[in-house]
Amino acid sequence: MRLINSISKQSFFQISLCFFSFSLSFSPNWNSKALILLVISVIFNVKKINFSFKINSVFNVILLTVIYLTFNMLFLLNHIQFEGYKIIGIFVFFYLFFNLVDISKIKIKPILYSFVMGVLLVGVINLMYFLVQVDFLSNFKLFNQWNNFLFIDIHKIYFSVNINVAYAIVLFYYLKKEITSLKLFVFIFLTVLLVFFTGAMSGIVIFFLLSVLALFKLFFVHYLKAATTFLMVGPLLIMFLLSFSEVQDVFKTIDGEGSRIRNYIVNVNLFKESPILGYGVGNEENTMQSARKIKSWEFINKYNAHNQYFEFLIGGGILYLILFLCVLFLAYYKLVIIDSSFSFFFASLLILFLYVFLIESLLVRHHGIMLFSFFINLIFIFSINEKQKAKNEI
């Protein structure tokens, strides 16, 4: 009877993980309901807590980040704003979540494939919704029509992020020779079609970068680490280059409007005035609004920074950004050290997110923060568990 109960609890947890992964491309309402189911499954599968604080450098940096946020808000705002814990809070939630349960018997492939199926379903439904309404004879235009014909509500940039995560998953299993070339080409066709439909230029760029990384993995494996490192530091170089007016003009031409560059100029000036501590975590919007022109489009619509790096810099300064990036790169470093089979996939995710951070405050919206926090923790903790299982089998 105990064995049956154990199997049923484990199955419930596996199904809830797949369902939550599947729901990540759907509306926040549906995704939140799937999260409730996931939390319930965790309650029934809690194991004995056994954190090793001395050797778990990733957790130590996460804890240090939480402490820094608390002191930052108390020092600069004179009170605690729980909104200020949103990004690191949800990240910690999933980190603890995967450490509270026994994942040794959970299969990761169904979770990843469930996400791919969810992305494709949302993409196809929105594409079909567009096709049944468009006038083919007089006004057929596929490019950049996503936000004009939404049946399932997810912003085009966020969906382009999701389709590229799905592309990274398919590439990962193709490189493991678990997906045929034909299936890969079919998925590439669907990815290009859906990214073109969204009109998200960032999605096109990231699709290209992931493809380049896969080519290095296939044909130039000796240069893979160098290529990965170069791609990871690329966003820092781009942030610097954007300080030049010539580069700003090129960016505006590609982006189609000047809002992000105006935001960039305002945010650079704000950063220069308070580079170390920022203006108080949770106070980013008020700070940006106070520095914008009253008649500007960004002020009227109360835009966020449209750049996740500036969200960190304006809220908590360079210290906050460094702490957050340390969590990510420490996790990646640990995967490289243990030679996990997931290290390439984790690198793909990091590159994807680091470049999207340049043009979108990804971790401000529900779709972005759930996707980021879930996948980073999922791959990291499953990789560690994979290595531990291998040791136990020796």
Protein Blocks (a to p, Z undefined) as FASTA:
>chain_A
ZZmmmmmmmmmmmmmmmmmmmmmmmcfklmmmmmmmmmmmmmmmcccddddfklmmmlmm
mmmmmmmmmmmmmmmnopacfklmmmmmmmmmmmmmmmmpcfklpcfklmmmmmmmmmmm
mmmmmmmmmmmmpcfklmgcfehplmmmcfbgcdfklmmmmmmmmmmmmmmmmmnopacf
klmmmmmmmmmmmmmmnopaklmmmmmmmmmmmmmmmmmmmlmmmmmmmmmmmmmmmmmm
mmpmklmmmmmmmnopaklmmmmmmmmmmmmmmmmnonoehilmmmmmmmpcfkbmklmn
opafkpaklmmmmmnommlmmmmmmmmmmmmmmmmmnopaklmmmmmmmmmmmmmmmmoc
fklpmklmmmmmmmmmmmmmmmmmmmmmmmmmZZ
